[in-house]
Amino acid sequence: MTLQQLNAELLICRRCPRLVEWRERVAREKRRAYRDWDYWGKPVPGFGDLHARVFVVGLAPGAHGSNRTGRQFTGDASGDFLYSALYRAGFASQPASISRDDGLTLTDLYTAPVCRCAPPDNKPTPQEMANCQPYLEWEIEIIQPKVFVALGRIAFEAILRTRPLTEDRHPNSLVNGRLSSVVFSHGALYSLITDSLNTGHWLLASYHPSRQNTQTGRLTVEMFDQVWKTVQGLLNKTVSSGYWIGA
């Protein structure tokens, strides 16, 4: 499957009735500040460099962010925090993401969510996330990234369902399909098994750049910038040993 074929299938997806009803209702009713916008109101495709070595996974589109603009992390506070950091790190061509037509491009980085439709209260159900999991798996197979960055615990677990951890670094980390000894924490870094069993594939965990995390100081600009410095180090094979978790 090509990315074009994947997105064509994604855009007509109606697997989750609750999400379909919510995303379309939000698009009709709109928020007063965006009453002149033509809301997207559909599943949101991934965005970025098709030859990226870095794959960033988030949770779901925001009701008045990506569900309005039709592009990942575009039009809300989470996107403002993310893209400004990616710009400082050299992955984004500009520090702001406003609309699909603003000229933003990503270099060596691709981003997609666990759940492709905006959920009520930003909380998709386990079944809704399971319905979307194949899209993430297909995208990963198409992009073939080297480094995964999980923005939040749910994204972290979704990636691990597609790429288990290497047994030599994390013995017994997956027991009966459960993430028994794997710890999600900001800055945690894990070695992954790939289909070809090659080394040098990594999963890096980060707090999600949600307003709840950034306004409370749980995730600071300095902490987030360090995530992308670690990514650069992985790509350049210069990460400090102090970053390994479980080594």
TORLUM-884403 format. One record per residue (C-alpha): x, y negated, z; chain; residue in three letters. Coordinates in Angstrom, 1 decimal. Each point is the difference from the previous one (the first is absolute). Last residue first. Layout:
<sites>
SITE       X       Y       Z  mol  type
SITE       X       Y       Z    A   Ala
...
</sites>
This chain:
<sites>
SITE       X       Y       Z  mol  type
SITE    21.2     0.4    30.0    A   Ala
SITE    -3.5    -0.2     1.5    A   Gly
SITE    -0.6    -3.5    -1.2    A   Ile
SITE     2.8    -1.5    -2.1    A   Trp
SITE     0.3    -3.8     0.2    A   Tyr
SITE     3.2    -0.1     2.1    A   Gly
SITE     1.8     1.8    -2.8    A   Ser
SITE     0.1    -3.3    -1.9    A   Ser
SITE    -1.5     0.2    -3.4    A   Val
SITE     2.5    -0.5    -2.9    A   Thr
SITE    -1.2     2.4    -2.7    A   Lys
SITE    -0.8    -2.9    -2.4    A   Asn
SITE    -3.7     1.0    -0.3    A   Leu
SITE    -0.1     0.9     3.7    A   Leu
SITE     1.7    -3.3     0.9    A   Gly
SITE    -2.5    -1.9    -2.0    A   Gln
SITE    -2.8     1.8     1.8    A   Val
SITE     1.6    -0.8     3.3    A   Thr
SITE     0.2    -3.7    -1.0    A   Lys
SITE    -3.6     0.3    -0.9    A   Trp
SITE    -1.0     1.2     3.5    A   Val
SITE     2.3    -2.6     1.6    A   Gln
SITE    -2.0    -2.7    -1.7    A   Asp
SITE    -3.1     1.3     1.8    A   Phe
SITE     1.6    -0.2     3.4    A   Met
SITE     1.3    -3.5    -0.6    A   Glu
SITE    -3.4    -1.2    -1.2    A   Val
SITE    -1.6     1.4     3.1    A   Thr
SITE    -2.2     3.0     0.5    A   Leu
SITE    -1.5     0.5     3.4    A   Arg
SITE     0.1    -3.8     0.3    A   Gly
SITE    -3.8    -0.3     0.6    A   Thr
SITE    -0.6    -1.9    -3.2    A   Gln
SITE     2.0     2.5    -2.1    A   Thr
SITE    -1.6     3.2     1.3    A   Asn
SITE    -3.7    -1.1     0.0    A   Gln
SITE     0.6    -2.0    -3.2    A   Arg
SITE     1.0     3.3    -1.7    A   Ser
SITE     3.5     0.5    -1.1    A   Pro
SITE    -0.2     3.8     0.7    A   His
SITE     2.6     1.2     2.5    A   Tyr
SITE     2.8     1.6    -1.9    A   Ser
SITE     1.2     3.6    -0.6    A   Ala
SITE     2.7     1.0    -2.5    A   Leu
SITE    -0.3     3.3    -1.9    A   Leu
SITE     3.1     1.1    -2.0    A   Trp
SITE     1.2     1.9    -3.0    A   His
SITE     3.8     0.4    -0.2    A   Gly
SITE     0.2     3.8    -0.3    A   Thr
SITE    -1.4     2.0    -2.9    A   Asn
SITE    -2.3     2.9     0.8    A   Leu
SITE    -1.5    -0.3    -3.6    A   Ser
SITE    -3.5    -0.3     1.4    A   Asp
SITE     1.2    -2.5     2.5    A   Thr
SITE     0.7     0.5     3.7    A   Ile
SITE     0.2    -3.2     2.0    A   Leu
SITE     2.5    -1.5     2.4    A   Ser
SITE    -1.5    -2.2     2.7    A   Tyr
SITE     0.4    -3.6     1.2    A   Leu
SITE    -1.7    -1.7     2.9    A   Ala
SITE     0.1    -3.8    -0.3    A   Gly
SITE    -3.3    -0.6     1.7    A   His
SITE    -1.2     3.2     1.7    A   Ser
SITE    -1.8     3.1    -1.3    A   Phe
SITE     1.3     3.0     1.8    A   Val
SITE     0.2     3.4    -1.6    A   Val
SITE    -0.2     2.8     2.6    A   Ser
SITE    -3.4     1.5    -0.7    A   Ser
SITE    -1.0    -1.4    -3.4    A   Leu
SITE    -2.6     2.7    -0.5    A   Arg
SITE    -0.1     2.4    -3.0    A   Gly
SITE     0.3     3.1     2.1    A   Asn
SITE     3.2    -1.5     1.5    A   Val
SITE     1.8    -2.7    -1.9    A   Leu
SITE     3.0    -1.4     1.8    A   Ser
SITE     1.2     3.4     1.0    A   Asn
SITE     3.6    -0.9    -0.8    A   Pro
SITE     0.6    -3.7    -0.9    A   His
SITE     3.4    -0.6    -1.6    A   Arg
SITE     0.6     3.6    -1.3    A   Asp
SITE    -3.7     0.5    -0.8    A   Glu
SITE    -0.2    -2.9    -2.5    A   Thr
SITE    -3.3    -1.9     0.5    A   Leu
SITE    -3.0     0.8    -2.1    A   Pro
SITE    -0.9    -2.1    -3.1    A   Arg
SITE    -3.7    -0.3    -1.1    A   Thr
SITE    -1.7     0.4     3.4    A   Arg
SITE     2.9    -1.9     1.5    A   Leu
SITE    -1.0    -3.0    -2.1    A   Ile
SITE    -3.5     0.0     1.4    A   Ala
SITE     1.4     0.2     3.5    A   Glu
SITE     2.1    -3.1    -0.4    A   Phe
SITE    -2.9    -1.9    -1.7    A   Ala
SITE    -2.2     0.7     3.0    A   Ile
SITE     2.8    -1.0     2.4    A   Arg
SITE     0.5    -3.4    -1.5    A   Gly
SITE     1.8    -1.5    -3.0    A   Leu
SITE     1.8     3.1    -1.3    A   Ala
SITE     3.1    -0.7    -2.1    A   Val
SITE     1.0     2.8    -2.3    A   Phe
SITE     3.5     0.1    -1.5    A   Val
SITE     1.1     2.0    -3.1    A   Lys
SITE    -3.1    -0.5    -2.2    A   Pro
SITE    -1.3     2.4    -2.7    A   Gln
SITE    -2.5    -2.5    -1.5    A   Ile
SITE    -2.2     2.6    -1.7    A   Ile
SITE     0.1     2.6     2.7    A   Glu
SITE    -0.5    -2.7     2.6    A   Ile
SITE    -3.1    -1.3    -1.9    A   Glu
SITE    -1.5     3.5    -0.2    A   Trp
SITE     0.4     0.5     3.8    A   Glu
SITE    -1.5    -3.4     0.8    A   Leu
SITE    -3.0     0.7    -2.3    A   Tyr
SITE    -0.4     3.5     1.6    A   Pro
SITE    -0.2    -1.6     3.5    A   Gln
SITE    -3.1    -2.1    -0.8    A   Cys
SITE    -2.6     2.6     1.0    A   Asn
SITE     2.1     0.8     3.1    A   Ala
SITE    -0.1    -3.7     1.0    A   Met
SITE    -3.8     0.0    -0.3    A   Glu
SITE    -0.2     3.2     2.0    A   Gln
SITE     2.2    -1.4     2.8    A   Pro
SITE    -2.3    -3.1     0.1    A   Thr
SITE     1.2    -3.4    -1.3    A   Pro
SITE     0.3    -2.7     2.6    A   Lys
SITE     0.7    -3.5    -1.2    A   Asn
SITE    -3.2    -1.2     1.8    A   Asp
SITE    -2.0     1.4    -2.9    A   Pro
SITE     2.3     1.6    -2.6    A   Pro
SITE     1.5    -1.7    -3.1    A   Ala
SITE     0.5     2.7    -2.7    A   Cys
SITE     3.3     1.6    -1.0    A   Arg
SITE     0.8     1.8     3.3    A   Cys
SITE     3.6     1.1     0.7    A   Val
SITE     1.2    -3.2    -1.7    A   Pro
SITE     2.4    -0.7    -2.9    A   Ala
SITE     3.3    -1.9    -0.5    A   Thr
SITE     2.8     0.2    -2.5    A   Tyr
SITE     3.6    -1.3     0.4    A   Leu
SITE     3.1    -0.1    -2.2    A   Asp
SITE    -1.0    -3.5    -1.1    A   Thr
SITE    -3.4    -1.5     0.7    A   Leu
SITE    -1.7    -2.6    -2.2    A   Thr
SITE    -2.2    -3.0     1.0    A   Leu
SITE    -1.2    -2.0    -3.0    A   Gly
SITE    -3.1    -1.4     1.8    A   Asp
SITE    -2.5     1.8    -2.2    A   Asp
SITE    -1.0     2.8     2.4    A   Arg
SITE    -0.6    -2.5     2.7    A   Ser
SITE     1.6    -1.7     2.9    A   Ile
SITE     3.2     1.8     0.8    A   Ser
SITE     2.7    -2.2     1.6    A   Ala
SITE     3.7     0.2     0.4    A   Pro
SITE     1.0     0.2    -3.7    A   Gln
SITE     1.8     2.5    -2.2    A   Ser
SITE    -0.3     2.8     2.6    A   Ala
SITE     2.6     2.7     0.9    A   Phe
SITE     2.9    -2.4     0.8    A   Gly
SITE    -0.1     0.4     3.8    A   Ala
SITE    -1.2    -3.6     0.6    A   Arg
SITE    -2.8     0.6    -2.6    A   Tyr
SITE    -1.0     3.3     1.6    A   Leu
SITE    -0.3    -1.8     3.4    A   Ala
SITE    -2.2    -2.7    -1.6    A   Ser
SITE    -2.0     2.7    -1.7    A   Tyr
SITE    -0.7     1.9     3.3    A   Leu
SITE    -1.1    -3.0     2.2    A   Phe
SITE    -2.2    -1.6    -2.6    A   Asp
SITE    -1.4     3.4    -0.9    A   Gly
SITE    -1.0     0.7     3.6    A   Ser
SITE    -1.6    -3.5     0.2    A   Ala
SITE    -2.3     0.5    -3.0    A   Asp
SITE    -0.3    -0.6    -3.7    A   Gly
SITE     2.1     2.8    -1.5    A   Thr
SITE     1.3     3.0     1.9    A   Phe
SITE    -0.7     2.3    -3.0    A   Gln
SITE    -1.8    -1.6    -2.9    A   Arg
SITE    -3.6    -0.3    -0.9    A   Gly
SITE    -0.5    -3.5     1.3    A   Thr
SITE    -3.2     0.3     2.1    A   Arg
SITE     0.4     3.6     1.2    A   Asn
SITE     3.7    -0.8     0.4    A   Ser
SITE    -0.7    -2.7     2.5    A   Gly
SITE    -3.6    -0.7     1.0    A   His
SITE    -0.8     3.5     1.0    A   Ala
SITE     3.6     0.9     0.6    A   Gly
SITE     1.3     2.9    -2.0    A   Pro
SITE     1.1     3.1     1.9    A   Ala
SITE     2.8     1.5     2.1    A   Leu
SITE     3.4    -0.9    -1.4    A   Gly
SITE     2.6     2.1    -1.9    A   Val
SITE     3.2    -1.5    -1.4    A   Val
SITE     1.9     2.0    -2.6    A   Phe
SITE     3.7    -0.9    -0.6    A   Val
SITE     2.0     1.4    -2.9    A   Arg
SITE    -2.3    -1.8    -2.5    A   Ala
SITE    -0.1     1.0    -3.7    A   His
SITE    -3.7    -1.0    -0.3    A   Leu
SITE     0.8    -3.3     1.7    A   Asp
SITE    -3.0    -1.3     2.0    A   Gly
SITE    -3.7     0.4     0.8    A   Phe
SITE    -2.2     2.8     1.0    A   Gly
SITE    -3.7    -0.1    -1.1    A   Pro
SITE    -2.8    -1.5     2.1    A   Val
SITE    -3.3     1.8     0.0    A   Pro
SITE    -2.8    -2.4    -1.1    A   Lys
SITE    -1.5    -3.2     1.3    A   Gly
SITE     2.2    -2.3    -2.0    A   Trp
SITE    -1.7    -3.2     1.2    A   Tyr
SITE    -0.7    -2.8    -2.5    A   Asp
SITE     1.1    -2.9     2.2    A   Trp
SITE    -2.1    -3.2     0.3    A   Asp
SITE    -1.4     1.1     3.4    A   Arg
SITE     3.5     0.5     1.3    A   Tyr
SITE    -0.1    -2.2     3.2    A   Ala
SITE    -3.6     1.1     0.5    A   Arg
SITE     0.9     3.6     0.2    A   Arg
SITE    -1.5     2.2    -2.7    A   Lys
SITE    -3.6     1.4    -0.1    A   Glu
SITE     0.4     1.9    -3.2    A   Arg
SITE     3.6     1.2     0.4    A   Ala
SITE    -0.7     0.9     3.7    A   Val
SITE    -3.0     2.1    -1.1    A   Arg
SITE     2.1     1.7    -2.7    A   Glu
SITE     2.8     0.9     2.4    A   Arg
SITE    -2.4     1.2     2.7    A   Trp
SITE    -2.3     2.2    -2.2    A   Glu
SITE     3.0     1.7    -1.7    A   Val
SITE     1.7     0.5     3.4    A   Leu
SITE    -3.1     1.7     1.5    A   Arg
SITE    -0.5     2.1    -3.1    A   Pro
SITE     3.5     1.4     0.0    A   Cys
SITE     0.8     1.9    -3.2    A   Arg
SITE    -1.0    -2.9    -2.3    A   Arg
SITE     3.1    -0.1    -2.2    A   Cys
SITE    -0.4    -1.9    -3.3    A   Ile
SITE     3.2    -2.1     0.5    A   Leu
SITE     2.0     2.9     1.2    A   Leu
SITE    -0.5     2.1    -3.1    A   Glu
SITE     1.3    -2.9    -2.2    A   Ala
SITE     2.7    -0.6     2.5    A   Asn
SITE     1.3     3.6    -0.3    A   Leu
SITE    -0.1    -0.1    -3.8    A   Gln
SITE     2.0    -3.2    -0.1    A   Gln
SITE     2.4     1.4     2.6    A   Leu
SITE     0.6     3.0    -2.3    A   Thr
SITE    -1.3     3.5     0.9    A   Met
</sites>
